[in-house]
């Protein structure tokens, strides 16, 4: 591959080499020192895997262009890789790059059935998304067979274009491609031979760039390197769940860990059309996915969404004037209670709780760098985020309860409150005697709701 790249004008290959690194695997090692910001490597445009190059291929291009509807970028690149891999002659340089690619990956879509079932207990979100990926891959492959492979059997022999081969090629695109924003709001996704062997580290600065005029890819030193150091690039701020799904690895104590909270409202819900307009004005939709992070575990967008979701007709005008802020104490009380109960339920879905998981990792229960070890780190990060989110909601609830008790309220509690169990609205509801934060229409509802409420019930401030 080096000879082919050099013949096309690659720069820097004499100062680098592929090497195996303990606990990481294959990467790129320096053969001389580099200073931060110094050019390390340039891969010329003629060596890149792009949609344009796939379309320009005299054999593959016409078949790709004839596919209806048009293929996605990742399907074009995956097909391009498989096409070159399947050829018995020609494509010498590109075939040398394919030969250098890993023959297998450790992404969660390649987990065994037992390992995937273990995800359901350790990280329900990783399990759910991975299962959905499996379904999507199967659907996309069937569509490819109908739209492209089956229409051109001489180009795409089905014994070399199987679903397993397709899954491998997809993972190659997910884990090794680079994305760059271009002028005019456009973007480009590509694979750069040799440069795609660089591993990720969040400790280096952004150091790979795309030259719009030449189409070349350049890598700069993201930090100072000594002879024999591994060269890294930064893939961006990615949480462990996504790293494991798309790249096949995790980062212990990942500062970018997050949890994607999905909020949705059924179109048949009361006042849905009015609420949909309010969500749109707040930059949201009736179904919104909002990331909770370690640094911002309860974003204002979550509160804004739920305030709209739980408002009643009398609150509509107030919500417009509130600009996304708290509209009433009763509304805020419902929002915070719902959040706390939801976060408690999500955390209960992790069969191995945070403290026990930390003990197991410290005691070496999981084989280091193995799949179960990786899933444990995904679970750890998600539970930390959800725990912080629940605590933030509980703190806000305590502050609200204190304000209500002290009389420092916005006057909105004069409207009828709702029973925390059955939702019945009335001005004659009994308060929880311990936390003074929820109301019930009677003893039966209070007892029935206690299992859900006990996780958040705290004595009210004296």
PEWOTA-V38210 format. One line per field, one symbol per residue. phi: phi as a letter, one per 40 degrees, with the letter a starting at -180 (. if undefined). burial: b if it has 16 or more other ideal C-beta (glycine too) atoms within 10 Angstrom, else e. A space follows every 10 residues. Layout:
# PEWOTA-V38210
phi = ???
burial = ???
This chain:
# PEWOTA-V38210
phi = .dcccccchc bhccbbacac bdgbhcabbc bacbcdgccb abbcdccccb cccccccccc ddcccccbcd cccccccccd ccccccccag fdcccccccc cdcabbcccb ccdccccccd ccadcccccc cccdcccccc cccccccbcc cbcccbdccb bccccccccd cccccbcbbb cbdggcabba bbdgcccccc accbcdabbb ccccgcbbbb ccacbccgcc cbbbchcbcc dcdccbbgab bdfcccdabc ccbabcdccd gccccccccc ccgbbcbbbb ccbccacbcd dcccccccdb cbcccdcccc ccggcdbacc cccccccccc cccccccccc cbcdcccccc cccgcbcdgc cccccccccd cccccccccc cccccccccc ccccccgcbc gccccdcbcc ccgccacbbc cccccfbbbb cicccccccc dccccbcbdc cc
burial = bbebbeeeeb bbbeebeeee eeeeeebbbb eeebeeeeeb bbbbbebbbb bebbeebeeb eebbeebeee bebbbbbbbb bbbbbbbeee bebbbebbee beeebbbbbb beeebbebbe ebbbbbbebb eebeeebeeb beebbebbbe ebeebbeeee beeebbbbbb bbbbbbbbee eeeeeeebbb bbbbbbbbbb eeebeebbeb eeeeebbbbb bbbebeeeee bbbbbeebbb bbbbbbbbbb beebebbbbe bebebeeeee beeebbebbe ebebebebeb ebbbebbbbe bbbbbbbbbb beeebbeebe ebebebbbbb bbbbbbbebb bbbbebbeeb ebebeebeeb beeeebeeee bbbbbbbbbb bbbbbbebbb ebbbebbbeb beebeeeeee ebeebebbbb beeeeeeebe ebeebbbbbb beeebbeebe ebbebbbeeb ee
